[in-house]
């Protein structure tokens, strides 16, 4: 399942103390990037000490870097709630 791969990549790169990745593909049915099988639109809630001292954009870049080529391919859209402990 794609959500597992997303979680594994984030855990390996950022070592979050808390991580939840929610598949929200059903909310985007008929929109750009919609795929018949879903698994394309996600919301991630991540708490990590790695985010300390980083602004919102820097935190998002860390997550995008962790996901690498998945972004724009397997992962069409990703909204994020990025927190420090």
C-alpha positions, 0 to 999 in steps of 0.5 A: 500500500502506498501509504506505508511507503510514504510513512516509511520514507518519512520515518527514515528521513525525519525520524518523527516522534509522531506520524499520521498519513491519511488518504484523502483521495476520496475527497478529490474524486473527479479533480485533477490527479484523481485516480480510479484506485485512489491513493493519490491525495494525502494529509500528513500530520508530523511531529519531529524535533528535526523541524525545530528552528525551521520555518513552514517552507523549510519543513515542507521541503524536508518532507518533499525531499524525504518522498523524492520522486513519489511527489508528482508521480504516485503522490499527486497532492500532499497537505501537511501539518508539521509540528515540533515536540 
